[in-house]
Amino acid sequence: MILPALLVLAALPQGLADHLREAAVVHADFQQTRHLKALSRPLKASGTLVLARDKGVVWSVRKPLAITYVIGPGGLLVVDAQGRREKRTAKDLPVLGQMGRVFQSLVQGDWKALEAHFAIEGSGGAAAWEVVLTPKAGLAGYLRQVRMKGGRFVDQVTIDDAGGDRMEIAFSRQRSQDPLAPDEAALLALE
């Protein structure tokens, strides 16, 4: 009885990675809740996410304030509600660049890339799974743990940071049939 369970756990990350990698582009809506020790009420935000394999992530916050973050191999592009753009390179913000790569790897289920930064434990199967990532030395100063749950896609990510704050991100309306829209492709090209 124990051996089959261990085999399922050992096979989960690669099986999940194959499942998540099927889509070159994933669109989703998100609800983000940040619990900060310094505040009595959580901070909430919502918007959309576009993940384009090998290109980057477009994280568009719609509420409470409109702002878009484009994270790619070259760095970070921030576009505010008035369309003003600020570009920061991975050299300017090495931690942000590393976190952007980690986030992209999380959503794509790229366990090989994540193993460089985390110890990975998984349970479940393709229909319902959970993965817990415990950071290794390089990220342990920033993160305590990352938990992901999902099925066909990543449905929920909970990030506990080293300072005791927590961020919960719930994804909905995930779809992989839609190609990049022209404005999304343009943003990823500018990143």
C-alpha positions as CSV (number, residue, x, y, z in Angstrom):
1,M,0.0,0.0,0.0
2,I,2.8,2.4,0.9
3,L,4.9,1.7,-2.2
4,P,2.2,2.8,-4.8
5,A,1.6,6.0,-2.8
6,L,5.4,6.8,-2.9
7,L,5.5,6.1,-6.6
8,V,2.6,8.5,-7.2
9,L,4.3,11.2,-5.2
10,A,7.6,10.7,-7.0
11,A,5.9,10.8,-10.4
12,L,3.6,13.8,-9.7
13,P,6.0,16.7,-10.4
14,Q,7.1,15.4,-13.8
15,G,3.5,14.3,-14.8
16,L,2.2,17.7,-13.7
17,A,4.9,19.5,-15.5
18,D,4.0,17.7,-18.7
19,H,0.4,18.5,-18.2
20,L,1.1,22.2,-17.6
21,R,3.6,22.5,-20.4
22,E,0.9,21.5,-23.0
23,A,-0.1,25.2,-23.4
24,A,2.2,27.8,-25.0
25,V,0.0,30.6,-23.6
26,V,-2.2,30.5,-20.5
27,H,-4.7,33.3,-19.7
28,A,-6.3,33.5,-16.3
29,D,-8.1,35.9,-13.9
30,F,-6.6,36.2,-10.4
31,Q,-7.7,37.3,-6.9
32,Q,-4.7,38.2,-4.7
33,T,-4.9,38.6,-0.9
34,R,-1.9,39.8,1.1
35,H,-1.9,39.3,4.9
36,L,0.7,41.6,6.4
37,K,1.6,41.4,10.0
38,A,1.7,45.2,10.3
39,L,-1.9,45.6,9.1
40,S,-5.1,44.4,10.7
41,R,-7.0,43.9,7.4
42,P,-5.6,42.1,4.3
43,L,-4.8,43.9,1.1
44,K,-6.8,42.7,-1.9
45,A,-6.2,43.0,-5.6
46,S,-7.6,41.4,-8.8
47,G,-6.8,41.3,-12.4
48,T,-5.5,39.1,-15.2
49,L,-2.5,37.0,-15.9
50,V,-1.0,36.0,-19.2
51,L,1.8,33.4,-19.2
52,A,3.6,32.9,-22.5
53,R,6.1,30.1,-22.4
54,D,9.6,31.3,-23.3
55,K,8.5,34.9,-23.4
56,G,7.3,35.9,-19.9
57,V,4.4,36.9,-17.8
58,V,2.0,39.8,-18.1
59,W,0.5,40.5,-14.6
60,S,-2.2,43.1,-15.0
61,V,-3.8,44.4,-11.7
62,R,-7.2,46.0,-12.4
63,K,-8.3,46.7,-8.8
64,P,-7.7,48.6,-6.6
65,L,-5.3,50.4,-8.9
66,A,-4.6,49.7,-12.6
67,I,-0.9,48.7,-13.1
68,T,0.7,46.1,-15.3
69,Y,3.9,44.2,-14.7
70,V,5.7,42.4,-17.5
71,I,8.3,40.0,-16.3
72,G,10.6,38.3,-18.8
73,P,14.1,37.1,-19.4
74,G,15.4,40.7,-19.8
75,G,13.8,42.2,-16.6
76,L,10.7,44.0,-15.6
77,L,8.5,46.5,-17.4
78,V,6.0,48.5,-15.3
79,V,3.1,50.2,-17.1
80,D,0.9,52.5,-15.0
81,A,-2.8,53.5,-15.6
82,Q,-1.7,56.5,-17.7
83,G,0.5,54.3,-19.9
84,R,3.8,55.5,-18.5
85,R,6.4,52.8,-18.7
86,E,9.4,52.1,-16.5
87,K,11.8,49.4,-17.5
88,R,14.2,47.7,-15.1
89,T,16.7,45.1,-16.2
90,A,17.5,41.9,-14.4
91,K,20.8,43.5,-13.6
92,D,19.1,46.4,-11.8
93,L,16.8,44.1,-9.8
94,P,18.5,40.7,-9.5
95,V,16.1,39.4,-6.8
96,L,13.0,40.5,-8.8
97,G,14.5,38.8,-11.9
98,Q,15.0,35.6,-9.9
99,M,11.5,35.8,-8.4
100,G,10.0,36.3,-11.9
101,R,11.8,33.2,-13.2
102,V,10.6,31.3,-10.1
103,F,7.0,32.5,-10.6
104,Q,7.0,31.5,-14.3
105,S,8.5,28.1,-13.4
106,L,5.7,27.7,-10.7
107,V,2.9,28.4,-13.1
108,Q,4.4,26.2,-15.9
109,G,5.3,23.4,-13.5
110,D,8.9,23.5,-14.5
111,W,10.2,21.3,-11.7
112,K,13.7,21.0,-13.0
113,A,14.2,24.8,-12.8
114,L,12.5,24.9,-9.4
115,E,14.7,22.1,-7.9
116,A,17.6,24.6,-8.1
117,H,15.9,26.8,-5.5
118,F,13.4,24.5,-3.6
119,A,12.9,21.1,-2.1
120,I,9.7,19.8,-3.7
121,E,7.0,17.6,-2.2
122,G,3.9,16.6,-4.1
123,S,0.7,14.6,-3.6
124,G,-2.4,13.8,-5.5
125,G,-2.9,13.2,-9.2
126,A,-3.7,15.1,-12.4
127,A,-7.3,15.9,-11.3
128,A,-6.3,17.3,-7.9
129,W,-2.8,17.8,-6.7
130,E,-0.8,19.8,-4.2
131,V,2.9,20.8,-4.2
132,V,4.8,22.3,-1.4
133,L,8.1,24.1,-2.1
134,T,10.6,24.7,0.7
135,P,13.3,27.2,-0.3
136,K,17.0,26.3,-0.3
137,A,19.6,28.7,1.0
138,G,19.4,31.3,-1.8
139,L,15.7,32.1,-1.3
140,A,15.3,31.1,2.4
141,G,16.0,34.8,3.4
142,Y,12.9,35.8,1.5
143,L,10.5,32.8,1.5
144,R,9.5,30.3,4.1
145,Q,7.2,28.1,1.9
146,V,5.2,28.1,-1.3
147,R,2.1,25.9,-1.6
148,M,0.3,25.2,-4.9
149,K,-2.9,23.4,-5.6
150,G,-4.7,22.7,-8.8
151,G,-6.0,20.3,-11.4
152,R,-5.6,20.9,-15.1
153,F,-3.9,24.3,-14.2
154,V,-2.5,25.9,-11.1
155,D,-5.6,27.1,-9.2
156,Q,-4.1,28.5,-6.0
157,V,-0.6,29.7,-4.9
158,T,0.1,30.6,-1.2
159,I,3.4,32.2,-0.5
160,D,4.6,32.5,3.1
161,D,7.6,34.9,3.3
162,A,10.4,34.8,5.9
163,G,9.0,37.8,7.8
164,G,5.7,36.1,8.6
165,D,3.5,37.8,5.8
166,R,1.4,35.6,3.5
167,M,0.1,36.1,0.0
168,E,-2.7,34.0,-1.5
169,I,-3.4,34.0,-5.2
170,A,-6.5,32.2,-6.6
171,F,-6.7,31.7,-10.3
172,S,-9.9,31.3,-12.2
173,R,-11.1,31.1,-15.8
174,Q,-7.8,29.6,-16.9
175,R,-7.7,29.0,-20.6
176,S,-5.0,27.8,-23.0
177,Q,-6.8,28.0,-26.3
178,D,-6.4,31.8,-26.7
179,P,-3.3,33.0,-28.5
180,L,-1.5,36.2,-27.4
181,A,-3.6,39.3,-28.1
182,P,-1.6,41.9,-30.1
183,D,-1.3,44.2,-27.0
184,E,0.0,41.3,-24.9
185,A,2.5,40.4,-27.6
186,A,3.6,44.0,-27.8
187,L,4.1,44.2,-24.0
188,L,6.2,41.0,-24.0
189,A,8.3,42.3,-26.9
190,L,9.1,45.5,-24.9
191,E,10.0,43.7,-21.7
